[in-house]
Amino acid sequence: MALVILAHPDFSRSIANKAVITQLQDSGLPLEIRDLATLYPDYRIDPAAEQQALLRHHTVVFQYPLYWYNVPAILKQYFDRVLTYGFAYGTGGDKLRGKNFVASITIGAPAADYRADGAAHFRVQELCKPLEQTAYYTQMRYVEPFYFHGTSPALYAANEIRQRAEQHAEELVVLLRRLDADGEKG
């Protein structure tokens, strides 16, 4: 079973993340989805509750839109409050060892923007280096970021976005099934 940490600050207005979550829910996979903005609209994240959720799962999917080339503020707050000394790192901090860390990211701009000569100047993998280091520091198994472009309603039609999101979610389901099967072998 996978844990999905949904970190969209305005999920009700989302097209892409909403389509991904709907597809995941309809996939038949056993999932626990925790919508941080709904659970913690004041950003006062309950570390104990979130740590217990992490302990229940072998794979953790962080589902979010790329905001200013980074994670949304609520996901950063989650990392700060939940991945604590003695739990995720440091003395006795091995509770996440071996768990899968999957970043599932929706990106508003086209792929051409995410090149050295593009508007963003960096590839998505480069922008995800802090996530990769977080996974390594917490002894989690970092899975290459899973993402797709073209989700901005200002640039693309809603049906195009939804179609891309559904395709992304189908591929994410395949990945989660593979990770689950790998976890059962190990």
C-alpha positions in Angstrom: 0.0 0.0 0.0 1.3 3.5 -0.9 0.9 6.7 1.0 0.1 9.8 -1.2 1.0 13.1 0.4 -1.1 15.6 -1.7 0.5 19.0 -1.4 -1.6 21.3 -3.6 -2.5 24.5 -1.8 -5.7 25.0 -3.9 -6.8 21.5 -4.9 -10.4 22.6 -5.5 -9.2 24.7 -8.5 -6.7 22.1 -9.8 -7.2 20.3 -13.1 -4.0 18.2 -13.3 -3.5 17.2 -9.7 -7.2 16.5 -9.3 -7.2 14.2 -12.4 -4.1 12.4 -11.0 -5.7 11.8 -7.6 -9.0 10.7 -9.2 -7.1 8.2 -11.4 -5.2 6.9 -8.5 -8.3 6.5 -6.4 -10.0 4.6 -9.3 -6.9 2.4 -9.9 -7.8 -0.3 -7.4 -4.5 0.2 -5.6 -4.6 0.3 -1.9 -3.8 3.9 -1.1 -3.9 6.3 1.7 -4.2 9.9 0.5 -3.4 12.7 2.9 -4.4 16.1 1.6 -2.2 18.5 3.6 -4.1 21.7 2.7 -7.4 20.1 3.9 -5.8 18.5 7.0 -3.8 21.6 7.9 -5.2 24.8 6.4 -3.3 26.7 9.1 0.0 24.8 8.3 0.1 23.5 11.8 1.0 20.0 10.8 0.7 17.2 13.4 4.1 15.5 13.3 2.9 12.4 15.2 -0.1 11.7 13.0 2.0 12.2 9.8 4.9 10.0 11.2 2.3 7.2 11.9 1.0 7.5 8.4 4.6 7.2 7.0 5.2 4.1 9.2 2.2 2.3 7.7 3.6 2.4 4.1 6.5 1.2 2.1 6.1 3.8 -0.7 5.5 7.5 -0.3 4.3 9.6 -3.2 4.6 13.3 -2.9 2.0 14.7 -5.3 2.3 18.4 -6.0 2.5 21.2 -8.6 5.9 22.8 -9.1 5.7 26.3 -7.5 8.5 28.7 -8.3 10.8 25.8 -9.2 10.2 24.2 -5.8 7.7 22.4 -3.7 4.7 24.3 -2.4 5.2 25.9 1.0 2.9 23.3 2.8 5.2 20.5 1.6 8.3 22.3 2.8 6.5 22.7 6.2 5.6 19.0 6.2 9.3 18.1 5.7 10.3 20.5 8.4 7.8 19.3 11.0 7.6 15.6 10.2 11.1 14.5 9.2 12.5 15.0 12.7 15.7 14.0 14.5 15.3 10.6 16.0 12.6 9.7 13.5 13.9 10.4 10.1 17.6 11.0 10.8 20.2 11.1 13.6 20.4 8.8 16.6 17.5 6.3 16.3 16.3 8.1 13.2 16.0 5.2 10.8 12.2 4.8 10.7 12.1 5.6 6.9 15.0 3.4 5.9 14.4 1.5 2.7 11.0 3.2 2.0 10.4 4.5 -1.6 10.4 8.3 -2.1 8.5 9.2 -5.2 8.0 12.9 -6.3 5.0 13.1 -8.7 5.0 16.6 -10.0 2.8 18.6 -12.3 4.5 21.4 -14.2 2.6 24.2 -15.8 5.1 25.2 -18.5 6.2 23.2 -21.6 9.2 20.9 -21.5 11.2 23.2 -23.7 11.4 25.7 -20.8 13.3 23.2 -18.6 16.6 23.1 -20.5 19.8 25.1 -20.0 18.7 27.3 -22.9 15.0 27.4 -21.8 13.1 29.9 -19.7 13.8 28.0 -16.5 17.5 27.4 -17.3 17.5 24.0 -15.4 16.2 20.5 -16.0 13.6 19.3 -13.7 16.0 16.7 -12.2 18.3 19.6 -11.2 15.5 21.4 -9.4 14.7 18.2 -7.5 18.2 17.9 -5.9 16.9 19.0 -2.5 14.3 16.2 -2.6 16.9 13.7 -3.6 19.1 14.8 -0.7 16.1 14.6 1.7 15.5 11.0 0.6 19.2 10.1 1.0 19.4 11.8 4.4 16.4 10.0 5.7 17.7 6.7 4.2 14.8 6.4 1.8 15.1 4.9 -1.7 14.9 7.9 -4.1 13.0 7.1 -7.2 13.7 9.5 -10.2 11.1 12.3 -10.2 7.9 11.4 -12.0 6.5 14.5 -13.8 4.8 15.9 -16.8 4.5 19.4 -18.4 1.7 21.4 -19.8 -0.6 21.9 -16.8 -1.1 25.6 -16.7 -4.8 26.6 -17.4 -3.4 29.9 -18.7 -1.5 28.1 -21.5 -3.5 24.9 -22.2 -7.1 23.8 -22.5 -8.6 21.9 -19.5 -9.3 18.8 -21.6 -5.6 18.7 -22.7 -4.4 19.1 -19.1 -6.8 16.4 -17.9 -5.7 14.0 -20.7 -2.0 14.5 -19.8 -2.8 14.0 -16.1 -4.7 10.8 -16.7 -1.8 9.4 -18.8 0.7 10.4 -16.0 -1.5 8.7 -13.4 -1.7 5.5 -15.5 2.1 5.5 -15.6 2.3 6.3 -11.9 0.0 3.3 -11.2 2.4 1.0 -13.2 5.3 2.4 -11.2 3.5 1.9 -7.8 2.6 -1.7 -8.7 6.2 -2.4 -9.7 7.5 -0.8 -6.4 5.0 -2.8 -4.4 6.1 -6.1 -6.2 9.7 -5.2 -5.5 8.9 -4.5 -1.9 7.3 -8.0 -1.5 10.4 -9.6 -2.9 12.8 -7.7 -0.6 
